[in-house]
């Protein structure tokens, strides 16, 4: 049980670290406006995919 919890926490920490690294590189390459545009588009696509998966059984 403890091992599974620790593995899950490590996965979450790795995901947050990758997210921070992604945002940092976008900021360095594109500036704040470009970063906001890229993140906005990615969130819109992710939201659309989640919506499509929820609607899939219909």
Steps between C-alpha positions, in 0.01 A plus 500: 500500500772747599699406189203577272443835670867595467503402131190712437650798684821470296297492178311813604824678593655405166191630318508832684874532431445438128218754496723764661781421255259525204370837619854627554611403149188655346569820693863511389416434135175693457456744790192534720248556221625206297500280810141595579395425142674161496364399841152622405498293181630194685233536770229543236612182320519309830153619598362398163658154534354453851159613376523257206594212731209577731259520205641184332244252642209692340 
